[in-house]
């Protein structure tokens, strides 16, 4: 028997939900989100934004948190945060999230969500927090000392998910430990105080991770990602200066030709074509031709999204209204859940 927290079990659970979603969308509440540390890029778009829109349009209750408190887990400043939050809302709407159907909100505006942190922290051990592989990896990547907030952020994510009784969370495989932590917290709370919280499952994405333009992991610090908000010219420039190799013949070989292959993957995902087929077509025309093809593919795909983005940017009052409305709705839900929690814990005086 594989154990409860294993990848096999999570995958099986995720597949069952994928199959059930179109049949019973009303049974599901999705919660996911992003840290407003910069602009959303093609990795976010193809990795998760497309799925969020699909779930929204299926009739699932969809909630998206802009995780502003998570920004200060591993850095000392909130500089640019307000700008990043606004641009994130603009990206969401341009990509098809409908603020009437999808609740868009921020940590810092929802006090009752944050208050769940205290009872939840009492349900986890220090050893459990120290063991989380994602926390360790993020701390090492940041080069920053491990803050108390980074150590406990999986618990904060449990608050994000459980305050709205989320039961599905779209995730990549590396995020599964967080989902497992949330399941444990919900289960322990329910066992100790009576059932308040649902069973949560990670909904594993079927799209493989989109590499950065150089074949490495997509990251702002590597300068290898195309932001949704870039102009066609900025996109062309970034693709033009991406590193390929000295072999003229274009082939798809991610292991040995990371740069060329990442460009082919990017073109493939934007055109819905197999990267190998694109490689065959370009063949001896070389990297210059490949880059022109990728540029057209990306700019073609994102042209309508960027046009909507430009319109939304002209109406910042509307963007602020969307956020204010999301925050208001999130507060209503969080207040109700916190009231239930206090009731369950016998803390209503
Ligand atoms: N930590 C996630 C990220 O860095 C964002 C996030 C915050 C999140 N709370 C969440 C994701 C809850 C899923 C569920 O992108």
Boltz pocket constraint, residues with backbone or C-beta under 6 A from the ligand:
constraints:
  - pocket:
      binder: B
      contacts: [[A, 31], [A, 32], [A, 33], [A, 34], [A, 35], [A, 65], [A, 67], [A, 70], [A, 156], [A, 157], [A, 160], [A, 161], [A, 169], [A, 170]]
      max_distance: 6.0
